[in-house]
Amino acid sequence: MALEARPLLWLALWTLAVPARSFGKDADGGWRRPGPGAPAAVTEEEHCTVERRADLSYAEFVQRYAFSRPVILQGLTDNSRFRDLCTRQRLLASFGDSVVRLSTANTYSYQKVDLPFEKYVEQMLHPQDPISMGNDTLYFFGDNNFTEWASLFRHYSPPPFSLLGTTPAYSFGIAGAGSGVPFHWHGPGFSEVIYGRKRWFLYPPEKTPEFHPNKTTLAWLRDTYPALTPSARPLECTIQAGEVLYFPDRWWHATLNLDTSVFISTFLGTEVVAAASAQPTSAPLSGPGGG
Ligand SMILES: O=C(O)CCC(=O)C(=O)O
C-alpha cells in the first residue's frame, strides 16, 4: 500500500471503532441520566469482604461456597448480547407498553403496583429520596411476565452452577441510585449486575442483623451501620457490571444500588415449590425473614 494512503486507512479504522467503544464494557446503556434530584450520596465500601473468584471450578464452588459463604463470580458467562438488549433505548422500544409490577422496597415487599414500563422508566426511575420509608418506595424487581419478555430472557446465560434438587427462576429489575431492598432471607441464588453497581450486605443465618423492616437500606447505612463494631459488621461488597454474587440458603442480605442499575437474579428454588408452579416464579422462597 502506498505510504500516503496509510493515514486515511487509520482514520477509517478509528472512525469504525468509535461506536463500538461507546457501547463497550464501561458504557452505562443510557441509564445514567441527568434529572431532577441529586443522586443519593452512596459510595462503595472501604474493604470488600466477599471473595472474588475468576477461576472457580464447579467442584470447588460446591465444596467451599455453595452451603457456607457468599462468593463473587467473574468471567463465567458472557452476557454481552443480553446487555446490549438491556440499554434504555432498546428496552423502551421493545417493552415500553408492557405492564410491569412494582413492589414496595421493604423487607416483606407486601404492596404491588402495576404500570406501563415506559411510565416507570420516564417518571419513577429516579434516585432514592433519603427520607422516604421502604414501604413508600416502589421497586421494579421480580414479578416478571416471562411470556411477554421471553425475547429478552432467552438471551440471558445464568451462572452454570446448579444445586441438586433446585430449579432456577429469574427475577429481573431496574432501579435508581440509592434504592435497594432491606434485610431479608430466602433460598440460595445468584445476582448479576448488567448496568450500574450494586452494594451487598450479608450476614450468616445465625446472625440476625439489627434493622427496621420498613426502613430503606440507604437509611440503615446512614443510621445503623456507622455504630456497628467491626465484629458486628456484615460481609459486604459492591458488584460491578458483569459480576455475579452467589448467596447461600438463608443468608440475610440487603442491597443498595450505587447507580441506576439493571440486574437479574437466578433463584435456586426447591423442586417441591417449583413443581407447584406452572411458570418460572419470580418470587424468592422466603422464610420468616421475608423475601
Ligand atoms: O437486587 C436487588 O436489589 C434485590 C435482590 C434481592 O434481594 C434478592 O435477590 O433476594
The ligand as an SDF file (V2000), in Angstrom:
LIG
                    3D

 10  9  0  0  0  0  0  0  0  0999 V2000
  -31.1410   -6.9350   43.5380 O   0  0  0  0  0  0  0  0  0  0  0  0
  -31.7530   -6.4210   44.4740 C   0  0  0  0  0  0  0  0  0  0  0  0
  -31.7160   -5.2160   44.7030 O   0  0  0  0  0  0  0  0  0  0  0  0
  -32.5520   -7.2640   45.3830 C   0  0  0  0  0  0  0  0  0  0  0  0
  -32.0120   -8.6530   45.3780 C   0  0  0  0  0  0  0  0  0  0  0  0
  -32.5670   -9.4620   46.4720 C   0  0  0  0  0  0  0  0  0  0  0  0
  -32.9070   -9.0090   47.4980 O   0  0  0  0  0  0  0  0  0  0  0  0
  -32.6400  -10.8740   46.2810 C   0  0  0  0  0  0  0  0  0  0  0  0
  -32.0640  -11.3690   45.2980 O   0  0  0  0  0  0  0  0  0  0  0  0
  -33.2750  -11.5190   47.0850 O   0  0  0  0  0  0  0  0  0  0  0  0
  1  2  2  0
  2  3  1  0
  2  4  1  0
  4  5  1  0
  5  6  1  0
  6  7  2  0
  6  8  1  0
  8  9  2  0
  8 10  1  0
M  END
$$$$
